[in-house]
Amino acid sequence: MTKTIFSVTAIFLCLLMHAQSPAYKGSLSINSGPAFALNPFGNINAGNSESGFARTGPHIALTYTTSLQKKWSLITTLQIQQHRLNTSALEREFSTTPIASGLFTSTDPNMPLPGSAYKTYPNWNFAKKSWMAGFLLAGAQLNTGASRKWQPYIRLQAGLVYLKLPAIKGESVTDTSSAYLDQKGSSGNGLGYSSAAGVYHRLNQKVFLTAAISYIGSSRVNFSNVRSRLTTTQGRPGDMIYFIQQSIVTGSASQKISSLNFSIGIGLSW
């Protein structure tokens, strides 16, 4: 009797496990779309030290999914996104912000040197540079639908972010003055996280389409040894009155990244 009960129980458990096992054990998908920079990453206020001056850019993600049971899956995502610097905003900010001028040299030895002053340098132009971010995230996915063709899902992930600070090069040149800014790029690592809601649409037994909206962000990423050089002039070389100043500062910086991403893609399951 005991052997019979054990056998029936074992068979029942096997059937139950089989009934809960997913139709697909794993999948691999690739998707891409626009990434809309959110504040403070997209802030364009030069007076705010957290402003990233980031524009909307593209992103691409590769996601591997391992099914645990019918509704739950483990997911791993490798994602890269690019955000150009908002050079138009930088040019407006620098063209209206007075720059301190304190130390001068003059071609006229009899010319007294002025004290500290502030001067506005107009018509700034900045080279086009971009932020680059790479995310390696892992987490869980809840599949909320029962349809064979349409399957909504929500997911939460956390992991690492690699963020590259772009170099900044700009200049303001007129007939009577000039200013040149040169800041070296840098890179740093931090913690990244993401939440998403999306849907799968199955085309056949192996191929599916996917679409999603997601929020992705990071902790504060620190950059060390960021070197900035600012050179300003007043007058023209050779004039009796010609002033030139250069300041070099090496320090640290930090930035948080955050964006709202829309994506579509295609995947393969097995």
Residue pairs with C-beta under 8 A, 6 or more apart in sequence:
20 69
20 70
21 69
21 70
22 67
22 68
22 69
22 70
22 73
24 67
24 269
24 270
25 66
25 67
25 270
26 64
26 65
26 66
26 67
26 269
26 270
27 64
27 65
27 208
27 267
27 268
27 269
27 270
28 62
28 63
28 64
28 65
28 267
28 268
29 62
29 63
29 65
29 208
29 210
29 265
29 266
29 267
29 268
30 60
30 61
30 62
30 63
30 265
30 266
30 267
31 60
31 61
31 63
31 210
31 211
31 212
31 263
31 264
31 265
31 266
32 58
32 59
32 60
32 61
32 263
32 264
32 265
33 58
33 59
33 261
33 262
33 263
33 264
34 56
34 57
34 58
34 59
34 261
34 262
35 56
35 57
35 58
35 59
35 81
35 83
35 216
35 259
35 260
35 261
36 42
36 56
36 259
36 260
36 261
36 262
37 52
37 54
37 55
37 56
37 57
37 83
37 258
37 259
38 258
38 259
38 260
39 258
40 48
40 50
40 51
40 52
40 256
40 258
41 52
41 54
41 83
41 255
41 256
41 257
41 258
41 259
42 52
42 53
42 54
42 55
42 86
43 50
43 51
43 52
43 53
44 51
44 53
44 86
44 89
44 90
44 93
45 51
45 93
46 90
46 93
46 94
46 97
50 255
50 256
52 83
52 131
52 255
52 256
52 257
53 85
53 86
53 89
53 90
54 83
54 84
54 85
54 86
54 131
54 257
55 83
55 84
55 85
55 86
56 83
57 81
57 82
57 83
57 84
57 130
57 131
58 81
58 82
59 79
59 80
59 81
59 82
59 259
59 261
59 263
60 79
60 80
60 81
61 77
61 78
61 79
61 80
61 263
61 265
62 77
62 78
62 79
63 75
63 76
63 77
63 78
63 267
64 75
64 76
64 77
65 73
65 74
65 75
65 141
66 73
66 74
66 75
67 73
68 74
70 143
71 142
71 143
71 144
72 140
72 141
72 142
72 143
73 140
73 141
73 143
74 138
74 139
74 140
74 141
75 138
75 139
75 140
75 141
75 155
75 157
76 136
76 137
76 138
77 135
77 136
77 137
77 138
77 157
77 194
78 134
78 135
78 136
79 134
79 135
79 137
79 194
79 216
80 132
80 133
80 134
80 135
81 132
81 133
81 135
81 216
81 259
81 261
82 130
82 131
82 132
82 133
83 130
83 131
83 133
83 259
84 128
84 129
84 130
84 131
85 126
85 128
85 129
85 130
85 131
85 166
85 168
87 126
87 127
87 128
90 124
90 126
90 168
90 170
91 124
91 125
91 126
91 170
94 121
94 124
94 170
94 172
94 181
95 120
95 121
95 122
95 123
95 124
95 172
96 120
97 120
98 118
98 119
98 120
99 118
99 119
99 120
99 121
99 179
99 230
99 232
100 116
100 117
100 118
101 116
101 117
101 118
101 119
101 232
101 234
101 243
101 245
102 115
102 116
102 117
102 245
103 245
104 113
104 114
104 243
104 244
104 245
105 243
105 244
106 113
106 241
106 242
106 243
107 238
107 239
107 240
107 241
107 242
108 240
108 241
111 240
111 241
114 243
119 177
119 232
119 234
121 172
121 174
121 177
121 178
121 179
121 232
122 172
122 174
123 172
123 173
123 174
124 170
124 171
124 172
124 179
125 170
125 171
125 172
126 168
126 169
126 170
127 168
127 169
127 170
129 166
129 167
129 168
129 169
129 185
130 166
131 163
131 164
131 165
131 166
131 257
132 163
132 164
132 166
133 161
133 162
133 163
133 164
133 218
133 257
134 161
134 162
134 163
135 159
135 160
135 161
135 162
135 192
135 194
135 216
136 159
136 160
136 192
137 157
137 158
137 159
137 160
137 192
137 193
137 194
138 157
138 158
138 159
139 155
139 156
139 157
139 158
139 194
140 155
140 156
141 153
141 154
141 155
142 153
142 154
142 155
143 151
143 152
143 153
144 151
144 152
144 153
144 154
145 151
145 152
145 153
145 199
148 202
149 201
149 202
150 199
150 200
150 201
150 202
151 199
151 200
151 202
152 197
152 198
152 199
152 200
153 197
153 198
153 199
153 200
154 195
154 196
154 197
154 198
155 194
155 195
155 196
155 197
155 198
156 193
156 194
156 195
157 193
157 194
157 195
157 196
158 191
158 192
158 193
158 194
159 191
159 192
159 193
160 189
160 190
160 191
160 192
161 189
161 190
161 191
161 192
161 218
161 221
161 257
162 187
162 188
162 189
163 187
163 188
163 189
163 190
163 218
163 221
163 255
163 257
164 185
164 186
164 187
165 185
165 186
165 187
165 188
165 223
165 226
165 253
165 255
166 185
167 182
167 183
167 184
167 185
168 181
168 182
168 183
169 181
169 182
169 183
170 180
170 181
171 178
171 179
171 180
171 181
172 178
172 179
172 180
175 236
176 234
176 235
176 236
177 232
177 233
177 234
177 235
178 232
178 233
179 230
179 231
179 232
179 233
180 229
180 230
180 231
180 232
181 228
181 229
181 230
182 228
182 229
182 230
183 226
183 227
183 228
183 229
184 226
184 227
184 228
186 223
186 224
186 225
186 226
186 253
187 223
188 221
188 222
188 223
188 224
189 221
190 218
190 219
190 220
190 221
190 222
191 218
191 219
192 216
192 217
192 218
192 219
193 216
193 217
193 218
194 214
194 215
194 216
194 217
195 214
195 215
196 212
196 213
196 214
196 215
197 212
197 213
197 214
198 210
198 211
198 212
198 213
198 214
199 210
199 211
199 212
200 208
200 209
200 210
200 267
201 208
201 209
201 210
201 211
202 208
203 209
205 269
206 268
206 269
206 270
207 266
207 267
207 268
207 269
208 266
208 267
208 268
208 269
209 264
209 265
209 266
209 267
210 263
210 264
210 265
210 266
210 267
211 263
211 264
211 265
212 261
212 262
212 263
213 260
213 261
213 262
213 263
214 260
214 261
214 263
215 258
215 259
215 260
215 261
216 257
216 258
216 259
216 261
217 256
217 257
217 258
217 259
218 256
218 257
218 258
219 256
220 254
220 255
220 256
221 254
221 255
221 256
221 257
222 252
222 253
222 254
223 252
223 253
223 254
223 255
224 252
225 250
225 252
226 250
226 251
226 252
226 253
227 248
227 249
227 250
228 248
228 249
228 250
228 251
229 246
229 247
229 248
229 249
230 246
230 247
230 248
231 244
231 245
231 246
232 244
232 245
232 246
233 242
233 243
233 244
233 245
234 241
234 242
234 243
234 244
235 241
235 242
235 243
236 242
